[in-house]
């Protein structure tokens, strides 16, 4: 996986459907998802879902220590979260290994 950085300042734009989808389906609020963007994170291009526009996946951690898997795109220099959920065990391990190496 090729990890990338996200340029700052980070500005969010939420589609009303996606904003509530992650909360209803995965229990992740928009505030939690946004919080993960301002902490150590890993970002990679999502080649398999980038047919119409460039999409990315991110592993990030919230202030309360929850590691998230987030898919997003960037439109008009704004981050649009598509989905946010708790990372599974494999994803948590990837995040922890990469972050520890970078520290």
C-alpha positions as CSV (number, residue, x, y, z in Angstrom):
1,X,0.0,0.0,0.0
2,X,1.4,3.4,-0.9
3,X,0.8,5.8,1.9
4,X,0.3,9.5,1.2
5,X,-0.1,12.7,3.2
6,X,-3.2,15.0,3.1
7,X,-2.4,18.7,2.6
8,X,-3.7,21.2,5.2
9,X,-5.8,23.0,6.1
10,X,-8.4,20.2,6.0
11,X,-11.9,21.4,5.3
12,X,-14.8,18.9,5.3
13,X,-17.9,18.9,3.2
14,X,-20.6,16.3,4.1
15,X,-23.2,14.8,1.9
16,X,-26.3,14.4,4.1
17,X,-26.6,10.8,3.3
18,X,-23.0,9.9,4.1
19,X,-23.0,11.9,7.3
20,X,-25.8,9.8,8.8
21,X,-24.9,6.5,7.1
22,X,-21.7,6.0,9.1
23,X,-23.4,6.8,12.4
24,X,-26.4,4.5,11.7
25,X,-24.5,1.7,10.1
26,X,-21.2,1.7,12.0
27,X,-21.8,3.9,15.1
28,X,-19.2,6.5,13.9
29,X,-20.2,10.1,14.1
30,X,-19.0,12.8,11.7
31,X,-17.1,14.4,14.6
32,X,-15.2,11.2,15.3
33,X,-14.4,10.7,11.6
34,X,-13.1,14.3,11.3
35,X,-11.1,14.0,14.5
36,X,-9.1,11.1,13.0
37,X,-7.9,13.4,10.2
38,X,-6.0,15.6,12.7
39,X,-4.0,12.8,14.4
40,X,-1.4,10.4,13.0
41,X,-2.9,8.7,10.0
42,X,-2.1,6.6,7.0
43,X,-3.6,7.5,3.6
44,X,-3.5,5.5,0.4
45,X,-5.1,5.8,-3.0
46,X,-8.1,3.5,-3.5
47,X,-7.5,2.3,-7.0
48,X,-10.4,-0.2,-7.1
49,X,-13.0,2.5,-6.3
50,X,-11.4,5.4,-8.3
51,X,-13.3,4.9,-11.6
52,X,-15.1,8.3,-11.7
53,X,-13.0,10.3,-9.2
54,X,-9.9,9.7,-7.1
55,X,-10.8,8.0,-3.9
56,X,-8.7,7.3,-0.8
57,X,-8.7,5.1,2.2
58,X,-7.3,6.1,5.6
59,X,-6.5,4.5,8.9
60,X,-6.6,7.0,11.7
61,X,-7.2,7.2,15.4
62,X,-9.7,9.3,17.3
63,X,-9.0,11.2,20.5
64,X,-10.5,8.3,22.5
65,X,-8.2,5.8,20.9
66,X,-10.5,4.2,18.5
67,X,-8.8,3.2,15.2
68,X,-11.0,3.9,12.2
69,X,-11.1,2.9,8.5
70,X,-12.3,5.8,6.4
71,X,-12.9,6.1,2.7
72,X,-13.1,9.6,1.2
73,X,-12.6,11.7,-1.8
74,X,-11.5,15.3,-2.3
75,X,-13.8,17.7,-4.2
76,X,-13.0,21.4,-4.6
77,X,-10.2,21.1,-2.0
78,X,-12.6,19.6,0.6
79,X,-12.6,16.2,2.1
80,X,-15.9,14.3,1.5
81,X,-16.1,11.3,3.7
82,X,-17.8,8.4,2.0
83,X,-17.8,5.9,4.9
84,X,-16.2,5.6,8.3
85,X,-16.2,2.5,10.5
86,X,-14.1,0.9,13.2
87,X,-11.0,-0.8,11.8
88,X,-10.9,-4.6,11.8
89,X,-8.0,-6.5,13.5
90,X,-5.9,-6.6,10.3
91,X,-6.4,-2.9,9.7
92,X,-5.6,-2.0,13.3
93,X,-2.3,-4.0,13.0
94,X,-1.4,-2.2,9.8
95,X,-2.0,1.2,11.4
96,X,-0.1,0.3,14.6
97,X,2.9,-1.1,12.7
98,X,3.2,1.9,10.3
99,X,2.6,4.6,13.0
100,X,5.2,3.0,15.3
101,X,7.8,2.9,12.5
102,X,7.1,6.6,11.7
103,X,7.4,7.7,15.4
